[in-house]
Every structure is written in structure tokens, then in C-alpha cells.
């Protein structure tokens, strides 16, 4: 049964824990969040993932920029720890049933068995328990985000109508194709090893997209395309559709993810959404979808402000000197 400690007892627990955690710095404690710790190894792992993304985009970094990236990795881990602690306190932690339901949904979308999903995760180095734990954290975070920003994000009817007019009402005639896009660009004067590394990352992201079912989140984190901030959302006229995209999307059903496609810009992955003609799309048919799209665009800024306010009232200490 869930228990809530009185404030004085909780503070005493913190005071008893903090000195012991400081003594463990050499053993790998990076920071203390509440009565839990973040290990140096966790920061290193997250930092190295960020560095791999930068290298995959063909970018170079100064030592100062690399240090800033490490600080960002730690900050994100602190945010995650705070979210999970709040979720536990408010009884919002993902349940086994919710995790099972999510995995079953992924399997249905991919037209494979649940066992095949676990097998695919194992190929990426995630055994069944680790995969379920990771998915559980994603579900928990989503629940906290939805609760935290509920009622704080508003989208007016006028804004929905404006987006409709931009996308459908004033559009040039002709069928459109809508898809999500992740681009892993080649660096300038790319060597064969650079291309191979970009291809490996693209393959890994394709598998993660198939497992998680959240292509847009991966696009925001990894894509080097201009559409990354919109989750990779792209709409083009069929008449203007590049041949490699047309070939990649050919035969795909809505929600299907393409194979990795190489072009002059880099390695590409696409998730097909739909083909439509703006002239045939009534406002009433897409208003709810457009509203949800605008809500999603505004959710993360609202959540980031909320989590910053929450952290001001929590015990957070960066222990490792090199991370201060």
C-alpha cells in the first residue's frame, strides 16, 4: 500500500541520505534527486547517445559544447527522475496491464506477434524486462505530461480554422501525400565510414520506431530535416513528390514504416500517413485532428515550464564536481 511520509520525517531521511551519497562520489554518484541518486554511468550513457547523434549529423563540437551537452544529459535525467517520483506519489506509474496493452498495440500495428516484438527488442540489446521497463517509463511520462498541462494549453476555433485554410482551403489543386520523415544527414565530404555510420543509426531508429510506435518523437530527437520540430510531418503534392520518396512509400498502408532510403542528403526513413486531395477535405472532417496537432505543438513548452517550477521545490543536488 502506498504511504506518504510526514514532511519532517521525509526531511530527516534526506539529511541522512545526502552525506552517504556524497561519500559515494568515487563510486559513481552524479546527482541526488529527492532520496534517489543518478549514477555517473547513467550520465555517461545518455551523453554518449547525444554525441552519437551529433556525429551522425556530421557536426563537430568544441570541448565547451561537449561539456554543455553532458550538462543537458544530466538535466534530462533529473527531469525524468522527478517525473517518475511524482508519478509514483500520485499513483500514475504505468501498470503491467497498460504495458501489455501498449505492446499488443505495437504488435497489431506491425502485424506481428508480441513475441516478435520482444525478439526485435532483444536484437537491440533490450531483454524483455528492460524493454518493458523502458516502455513503462514512456507511458508514465505521457500520463504525467497529460495531467500536468491539462487545462493549461488552449487552442481556439480561429486557430484551427486558420490551419485548415493554410493546409486545405487555399491549397493548390492536386492530390497530396502526407508522411513523417527522419533524415540522418551525411557530413560534408562524407567518407564511406560516415555513410555506414549514418546507415546503422537509421536502421536502429527504424527499429525503435517500429517498437515504440512513436515515430514523431524520434524525428524530433534525431532528424536533421527542417521538419524535425514538427515531428517530421511532411505534406507534398503528388506531382512534386521526389522519385525516391514515391518509391519508398509505394504499397505502404497508413502507419507503415519504409525501409531505409539513401539519397544525396543522407539516410531517410518515412512513415506513410495518407494520400488525399485538399478539395475533398471538409473542415468538419479534420477539425479535431488539426486541433490535436496544435495542442501537441504547444504541450512540450508548457510541460517544460511546469517541470522547471516543480524542480524549484524539490531537493536536487549535483554531487559530482565535474558536472557542477
C-alpha positions as CSV (number, residue, x, y, z in Angstrom):
1,X,0.0,0.0,0.0
2,X,1.3,3.5,-0.9
3,X,2.4,5.5,2.2
4,X,3.2,9.2,2.4
5,X,5.8,10.2,4.9
6,X,5.2,13.4,7.0
7,X,7.3,16.3,5.9
8,X,9.6,16.3,8.9
9,X,10.3,12.5,8.5
10,X,11.0,13.0,4.8
11,X,13.4,15.8,5.5
12,X,15.2,13.7,8.1
13,X,15.5,10.9,5.5
14,X,17.1,13.3,3.1
15,X,19.5,14.6,5.6
16,X,20.5,11.0,6.5
17,X,20.9,10.0,2.8
18,X,22.7,13.0,1.4
19,X,26.1,12.7,3.3
20,X,26.2,9.0,2.4
21,X,25.6,9.7,-1.3
22,X,28.4,12.4,-1.3
23,X,30.7,9.8,0.1
24,X,29.9,7.6,-2.9
25,X,31.1,10.1,-5.5
26,X,34.1,8.0,-6.3
27,X,31.7,5.0,-6.8
28,X,29.7,6.9,-9.4
29,X,27.0,9.2,-7.9
30,X,26.4,12.1,-10.2
31,X,23.4,13.8,-8.5
32,X,20.8,13.4,-5.8
33,X,17.1,13.9,-6.6
34,X,14.9,13.6,-3.6
35,X,16.0,10.4,-1.8
36,X,17.3,8.8,-5.1
37,X,20.6,9.1,-7.0
38,X,21.6,9.4,-10.6
39,X,24.8,7.5,-11.4
40,X,27.7,8.8,-13.3
41,X,27.4,5.8,-15.6
42,X,23.8,6.9,-16.5
43,X,25.0,10.4,-17.4
44,X,27.8,8.9,-19.5
45,X,25.4,6.6,-21.4
46,X,23.0,9.4,-22.1
47,X,25.8,11.8,-23.1
48,X,27.4,9.3,-25.5
49,X,24.0,8.8,-27.2
50,X,23.8,12.6,-27.7
51,X,27.3,12.6,-29.1
52,X,26.5,9.8,-31.5
53,X,23.5,11.9,-32.8
54,X,25.8,14.9,-33.3
55,X,28.4,12.8,-35.2
56,X,25.7,11.2,-37.3
57,X,24.6,14.7,-38.4
58,X,28.2,15.4,-39.5
59,X,28.7,18.1,-36.9
60,X,31.8,18.9,-34.9
61,X,31.9,20.1,-31.3
62,X,34.2,22.2,-29.2
63,X,35.1,20.9,-25.7
64,X,32.8,23.6,-24.3
65,X,29.9,22.4,-26.4
66,X,30.6,18.8,-25.4
67,X,30.5,19.8,-21.8
68,X,27.3,21.6,-22.3
69,X,25.8,18.5,-23.9
70,X,26.8,16.5,-20.9
71,X,25.1,19.0,-18.7
72,X,22.0,18.7,-20.9
73,X,22.1,14.9,-20.5
74,X,22.2,15.3,-16.7
75,X,19.4,17.8,-16.7
76,X,17.2,15.4,-18.8
77,X,17.9,12.6,-16.3
78,X,17.0,14.8,-13.4
79,X,13.7,15.7,-15.2
80,X,13.0,12.0,-15.8
81,X,13.7,11.2,-12.1
82,X,11.4,14.0,-10.9
83,X,8.6,12.8,-13.3
84,X,8.8,9.2,-12.1
85,X,8.8,10.2,-8.5
86,X,5.8,12.4,-9.0
87,X,4.1,9.6,-10.9
88,X,4.7,7.2,-8.0
89,X,3.4,9.7,-5.5
90,X,0.3,10.3,-7.5
91,X,-0.2,6.7,-8.4
92,X,0.3,7.3,-12.1
93,X,3.1,4.8,-12.7
94,X,2.3,2.6,-15.7
95,X,0.7,-0.7,-14.8
96,X,1.6,-4.1,-16.2
97,X,-1.8,-4.1,-18.0
98,X,-1.0,-0.8,-19.6
99,X,2.4,-2.0,-20.7
100,X,0.8,-5.2,-22.1
101,X,-1.8,-3.2,-23.9
102,X,0.8,-0.9,-25.5
103,X,2.9,-3.9,-26.6
104,X,-0.1,-5.6,-28.1
105,X,-1.0,-2.4,-29.9
106,X,2.5,-2.2,-31.4
107,X,2.3,-5.8,-32.4
108,X,-1.0,-5.3,-34.1
109,X,0.2,-2.2,-36.0
110,X,3.2,-4.2,-37.2
111,X,1.2,-7.3,-37.9
112,X,3.5,-9.4,-35.9
113,X,3.2,-11.4,-32.6
114,X,4.1,-10.0,-29.2
115,X,6.9,-12.5,-29.0
116,X,8.3,-11.0,-32.2
117,X,8.3,-7.5,-30.6
118,X,10.3,-8.9,-27.7
119,X,12.7,-10.6,-30.1
120,X,13.2,-7.4,-32.0
121,X,14.0,-5.5,-28.8
122,X,16.5,-8.2,-27.8
123,X,18.4,-7.7,-31.0
124,X,18.8,-4.0,-29.9
125,X,20.2,-5.2,-26.6
126,X,17.0,-4.9,-24.6
127,X,15.9,-8.1,-22.8
128,X,12.2,-8.5,-22.0
129,X,12.3,-6.9,-18.6
130,X,14.4,-4.0,-19.7
131,X,12.2,-3.3,-22.7
132,X,9.1,-3.4,-20.5
133,X,10.7,-1.1,-18.0
134,X,11.6,1.4,-20.8
135,X,8.1,1.3,-22.3
136,X,6.7,1.7,-18.8
137,X,8.7,4.9,-18.3
138,X,7.4,6.2,-21.6
139,X,3.8,5.5,-20.7
140,X,4.3,7.0,-17.2
141,X,5.9,10.2,-18.6
142,X,3.0,10.6,-21.1
143,X,0.5,10.3,-18.3
144,X,2.3,12.9,-16.2
145,X,2.6,15.2,-19.2
146,X,-1.1,15.0,-20.0
147,X,-2.0,15.6,-16.3
148,X,0.5,18.5,-15.9
149,X,-0.6,20.5,-18.9
150,X,-4.3,19.6,-18.8
151,X,-6.2,22.9,-18.9
152,X,-3.1,25.0,-19.5
153,X,-2.9,24.5,-23.3
154,X,-5.6,26.2,-25.3
155,X,-6.3,26.1,-29.0
156,X,-9.1,28.4,-30.3
157,X,-11.5,27.6,-33.1
158,X,-10.0,30.5,-35.0
159,X,-6.5,28.9,-34.9
160,X,-7.9,25.6,-36.1
161,X,-9.7,27.3,-38.9
162,X,-6.6,29.2,-39.9
163,X,-4.5,26.0,-40.1
164,X,-7.3,24.4,-42.1
165,X,-7.3,27.3,-44.6
166,X,-3.5,27.1,-44.9
167,X,-3.4,23.4,-45.4
168,X,-6.6,22.7,-47.3
169,X,-8.7,25.8,-48.1
170,X,-6.1,27.8,-50.0
171,X,-4.1,24.9,-51.3
172,X,-3.3,24.5,-54.9
173,X,-5.3,21.7,-56.6
174,X,-4.0,18.2,-56.8
175,X,-3.6,15.1,-54.6
176,X,-1.2,15.2,-51.6
177,X,0.8,12.6,-49.8
178,X,1.3,13.0,-46.0
179,X,4.1,11.3,-44.2
180,X,6.6,11.6,-41.3
181,X,10.3,11.8,-42.1
182,X,13.6,11.2,-40.3
183,X,16.8,12.3,-42.1
184,X,20.2,11.3,-40.9
185,X,22.3,13.7,-43.0
186,X,25.8,12.9,-44.4
187,X,28.5,15.2,-43.2
188,X,30.2,17.4,-45.8
189,X,32.8,15.5,-47.8
190,X,31.5,12.3,-46.1
191,X,33.7,9.3,-46.2
192,X,32.4,5.7,-46.6
193,X,32.7,5.2,-42.9
194,X,30.5,8.2,-42.3
195,X,27.9,6.9,-44.6
196,X,28.0,3.5,-43.0
197,X,27.6,5.0,-39.5
198,X,24.6,7.1,-40.7
199,X,23.1,3.9,-42.2
200,X,23.5,2.0,-39.0
201,X,21.9,4.8,-37.0
202,X,19.0,4.9,-39.5
203,X,18.4,1.2,-39.2
204,X,18.4,1.5,-35.4
205,X,15.9,4.3,-35.4
206,X,13.6,2.4,-37.8
207,X,13.6,-0.5,-35.4
208,X,12.9,1.9,-32.4
209,X,10.1,3.5,-34.3
210,X,8.6,0.1,-35.0
211,X,8.9,-0.9,-31.3
212,X,7.7,2.3,-29.7
213,X,5.1,3.4,-32.2
214,X,6.2,7.0,-31.8
215,X,7.9,8.0,-35.0
216,X,7.4,11.7,-34.4
217,X,9.2,11.7,-31.1
218,X,12.2,10.1,-32.7
219,X,12.1,12.6,-35.6
220,X,12.2,15.5,-33.1
221,X,15.2,14.0,-31.3
222,X,17.3,12.7,-34.2
223,X,16.2,14.1,-37.6
224,X,18.3,16.6,-39.4
225,X,15.4,17.6,-41.7
226,X,13.7,21.1,-41.4
227,X,10.6,19.3,-40.3
228,X,12.2,17.8,-37.2
229,X,10.5,20.3,-34.8
230,X,7.1,19.2,-36.2
231,X,7.8,15.5,-35.6
232,X,8.9,15.0,-39.2
233,X,5.4,15.9,-40.6
234,X,5.6,16.5,-44.3
235,X,2.9,17.1,-46.9
236,X,3.8,17.4,-50.6
237,X,1.8,17.4,-53.8
238,X,2.0,14.0,-55.6
239,X,3.1,15.9,-58.7
240,X,6.1,17.3,-56.7
241,X,6.9,14.0,-54.9
242,X,10.6,13.1,-55.3
243,X,11.0,9.7,-57.0
244,X,12.9,8.2,-54.1
245,X,10.0,9.1,-51.7
246,X,7.4,7.8,-54.1
247,X,9.3,4.5,-54.4
248,X,9.7,4.3,-50.6
249,X,6.0,4.8,-49.9
250,X,4.7,2.7,-52.7
251,X,2.5,-0.1,-51.4
252,X,2.6,1.1,-47.8
253,X,-0.6,1.2,-45.7
254,X,-1.2,4.1,-43.3
255,X,1.1,3.7,-40.3
256,X,3.6,1.6,-42.2
257,X,7.3,2.5,-42.0
258,X,9.5,2.4,-45.1
259,X,12.9,0.7,-45.4
260,X,15.9,3.0,-45.0
261,X,16.4,5.0,-48.2
262,X,19.6,6.7,-49.2
263,X,19.7,9.9,-51.2
264,X,22.2,12.8,-51.8
265,X,21.2,14.3,-48.4
266,X,21.7,11.2,-46.2
267,X,19.8,8.2,-44.9
268,X,16.0,8.6,-44.8
269,X,13.1,6.8,-43.1
270,X,9.4,7.5,-43.8
271,X,6.2,6.7,-42.1
272,X,3.3,6.8,-44.5
273,X,0.1,8.5,-43.2
274,X,-2.3,9.1,-46.1
275,X,-3.0,10.4,-49.6
276,X,-5.7,13.0,-50.0
277,X,-7.0,15.8,-52.2
278,X,-7.5,19.1,-50.3
279,X,-10.5,19.8,-52.4
280,X,-12.2,16.8,-50.9
281,X,-11.4,17.5,-47.3
282,X,-14.3,19.2,-45.4
283,X,-13.4,21.3,-42.3
284,X,-15.6,19.2,-40.0
285,X,-13.7,16.1,-41.1
286,X,-10.3,17.2,-40.0
287,X,-11.0,19.9,-37.3
288,X,-10.4,17.5,-34.4
289,X,-7.2,16.2,-35.9
290,X,-5.9,19.8,-36.6
291,X,-6.8,20.8,-33.0
292,X,-4.9,17.8,-31.6
293,X,-1.9,18.7,-33.8
294,X,-1.8,22.3,-32.5
295,X,-2.2,21.0,-28.9
296,X,0.8,18.7,-29.4
297,X,3.0,21.5,-30.7
298,X,2.2,23.5,-27.5
299,X,2.3,20.7,-25.0
300,X,6.1,20.4,-24.6
301,X,6.8,24.1,-24.0
302,X,4.0,24.1,-21.3
303,X,5.4,20.9,-19.8
304,X,9.0,22.3,-19.7
305,X,7.8,25.4,-17.8
306,X,5.8,23.1,-15.4
307,X,8.7,20.8,-14.7
308,X,11.0,23.8,-14.1
309,X,8.6,25.1,-11.5
310,X,8.3,21.7,-9.8
311,X,12.1,21.3,-9.5
312,X,12.3,24.6,-7.6
313,X,10.5,22.9,-4.7
314,X,12.5,19.7,-4.7
315,X,15.8,18.6,-3.2
316,X,18.2,18.3,-6.1
317,X,22.0,18.4,-5.7
318,X,24.6,17.8,-8.3
319,X,27.3,15.9,-6.4
320,X,30.0,15.2,-9.0
321,X,32.3,18.3,-9.2
322,X,32.9,17.9,-12.9
323,X,29.1,18.2,-13.5
324,X,28.5,21.4,-11.5
